[in-house]
């Protein structure tokens, strides 16, 4: 006759399910959960830099730096920073030229 798990001291007991089917906790339902404009999805601001543009710049920076591993976030942030500065310089230059040449209609 074979000894049972409790007799051998292994203590092998089937582990209970953390939540029995039907007893799982559920988040509260809200009327906005299925709406198109969910509060969890950030809306895009008019002056936001496009994702694709940041991705391309980050890739260029990564290649210029001999493709190091583990620096994805740093290159992404650097690309974002560079693109913002370029955009701000362009806006400032456009503002200066429009002040220097006021339009008369």
C-alpha positions as CSV (number, residue, x, y, z in Angstrom):
1,X,0.0,0.0,0.0
2,X,1.3,3.5,-0.9
3,X,1.6,6.2,1.7
4,X,-0.5,9.3,1.1
5,X,1.0,12.7,0.7
6,X,0.1,13.7,4.3
7,X,1.8,10.6,5.6
8,X,5.0,11.3,3.8
9,X,5.1,14.8,5.1
10,X,5.1,16.4,1.6
11,X,1.9,18.3,2.4
12,X,0.6,18.0,-1.2
13,X,-2.9,19.3,-1.2
14,X,-4.7,20.6,-4.1
15,X,-4.5,24.4,-4.0
16,X,-7.9,26.1,-3.9
17,X,-8.7,28.4,-6.8
18,X,-8.1,32.0,-5.8
19,X,-11.6,32.9,-7.0
20,X,-14.3,30.3,-7.8
21,X,-16.1,30.8,-11.1
22,X,-18.7,33.4,-10.7
23,X,-17.1,34.8,-7.5
24,X,-14.4,36.9,-9.2
25,X,-14.3,40.5,-8.2
26,X,-15.5,42.9,-10.9
27,X,-14.7,46.6,-11.3
28,X,-17.8,48.8,-11.0
29,X,-19.5,49.4,-14.3
30,X,-19.9,52.9,-15.4
31,X,-21.9,54.4,-18.2
32,X,-18.7,55.6,-19.9
33,X,-17.0,52.2,-20.0
34,X,-18.2,51.5,-23.5
35,X,-18.3,55.1,-24.8
36,X,-16.0,56.1,-27.7
37,X,-14.3,58.8,-25.6
38,X,-13.1,56.7,-22.7
39,X,-11.3,58.7,-19.9
40,X,-8.4,56.2,-20.0
41,X,-7.4,57.1,-23.6
42,X,-5.5,60.4,-23.7
43,X,-6.8,62.9,-26.2
44,X,-4.3,64.4,-28.7
45,X,-3.4,68.0,-28.2
46,X,-3.0,70.1,-31.3
47,X,0.7,70.7,-30.8
48,X,1.6,67.1,-30.0
49,X,4.5,65.5,-31.8
50,X,3.3,62.5,-33.9
51,X,4.3,59.1,-32.6
52,X,5.8,58.1,-35.9
53,X,8.0,61.2,-36.0
54,X,9.4,60.4,-32.5
55,X,9.9,56.8,-33.4
56,X,11.9,57.7,-36.5
57,X,14.1,60.2,-34.7
58,X,14.7,57.8,-31.8
59,X,15.8,55.1,-34.3
60,X,18.2,57.6,-36.0
61,X,19.7,58.5,-32.7
62,X,20.0,54.8,-31.7
63,X,21.8,54.1,-35.0
64,X,24.1,57.1,-34.7
65,X,25.2,55.8,-31.3
66,X,26.2,52.4,-32.6
67,X,22.9,50.6,-31.6
68,X,23.5,50.1,-27.9
69,X,21.1,47.7,-26.1
70,X,18.9,48.8,-23.2
71,X,18.6,52.5,-24.0
72,X,15.3,52.6,-25.7
73,X,13.6,55.0,-23.3
74,X,16.6,57.3,-23.2
75,X,16.6,57.6,-27.0
76,X,12.8,58.0,-27.1
77,X,13.0,60.9,-24.6
78,X,15.9,62.5,-26.4
79,X,14.1,62.3,-29.7
80,X,11.0,63.9,-28.1
81,X,13.1,66.6,-26.6
82,X,14.9,67.4,-29.9
83,X,11.7,67.5,-31.8
84,X,10.0,69.8,-29.3
85,X,13.0,72.2,-29.4
86,X,12.9,72.3,-33.2
87,X,9.2,72.9,-33.2
88,X,9.6,75.7,-30.6
89,X,12.4,77.3,-32.6
90,X,10.2,77.2,-35.7
91,X,7.3,78.8,-33.9
92,X,9.6,81.5,-32.5
93,X,11.0,82.2,-35.9
94,X,7.5,82.4,-37.4
95,X,6.5,84.8,-34.6
96,X,9.4,87.0,-35.3
97,X,8.9,87.2,-39.0
98,X,5.2,87.9,-38.6
99,X,6.1,90.8,-36.2
100,X,8.6,92.2,-38.6
101,X,6.3,92.0,-41.5
102,X,2.8,93.0,-40.3
103,X,0.1,92.1,-42.8
104,X,-2.0,94.8,-44.1
105,X,-5.3,93.9,-45.6
